[in-house]
Amino acid sequence: MNIKSFKTLDEQIEILKNKGLVIDDIEYARDILLRENYFFLSGYRHLFLKTPRDRMFIDNTNFRELYALFNFDRQIRNIIFKNLLIIENNLKSIFSYQLSKKYGYREKNYLNPKNFTNIASKARQVNDLLKKMKRQIRVNGGQHSATMHYISNYGYIPLWIVVKVLSFGIVSEMYTILKSEDQVDIAKIFNISAESLLVYLPILANYRNLCAHEDILYDHRTQKLIDDCKYHELLNIPKMDGEYIYGKSDVFALIIILKYMLREDEFRLMLNELSYEIDILEGKLKVIKIDKVLDMMGFPKNYKEIVRL
């Protein structure tokens, strides 16, 4: 078994230089490596390697170029994350409103198994999820002023307050066990089908967790693929073997989901912010073109047109 040993900052720099990376400011590189972590920064090297299996950098690749991609990913991750939080808040608000209106707002009402699907194969999932909800209410309820206020003054926590302490993963799973008519009513608010929302929610949850843990975003692929939609066709995204090459399991697929679920002004602002960061990165890239980055993100060259579609 190979053992990874500790490397000093200077040793890390030598490793990068031996792989062909140009480092023209040692102090700058040392500071970045100390603050950002060699392992995380190295995760962005793949676009700058001569071949997929070659550990050597393309000739004249500069450390600053590698760090530019790292920082670009951080900026777009922050942009995506704040918009995912908007959607999370929207979904929690919509869920609590729709379900409270129909079933009641006390725990005995909204935690009643009869309010959920009666499909026999999902009975265990319903019970397990209700247990998870009760546990999150118990653990997190005492840490929020709103929940503490309702417990102290009313003796119960209404669903529109409870959703604040529920994770996005719990809320997403809750949708999968709702009665079909409730799924349809919620999906209609976003002008999408219940089937589409069932696919979108775990993808949104996956990206939310990725952003929260600062994992690499730009080349991320999800296990689930979104269905072909009007935006694939309107953008004339090319196909290979009958399948669209962009916007299925990549970051652009997430952009398509956000197009459906954000308000028009929110989506426009988000895409403008993303476009700005793409332009900034393009100005810093020397040995590779921005198209190589966009390809990894699943962005077609005409991606900006999605705003007006």
Secondary structure, DSSP 8 states (H G I E B T S, - for coil): --------HHHHHHHHHHTT-B-S-HHHHHHHHHHH-HHHHHTT-GGGBSSTT--SB-TT-BHHHHHHHHHHHHHHHHHHHHHHHHHHHHHHHHHHHHHHHHH-SSHHHHT-GGGB---GGGHHHHHHHHHHHHHHHHHHGGGSHHHHHHHHHHSS--HHHHTTTS-HHHHHHHHHTB-HHHHHHHHHHTTS-HHHHHHHHHHHHHHHHHHHTT---TT---SS-----HHHHHTT--EETTEESSSSSSHHHHHHHHHHHS-HHHHHHHHHHHHHHHHHHHHH-SSS-HHHHHHHHT--TTGGGGGT-
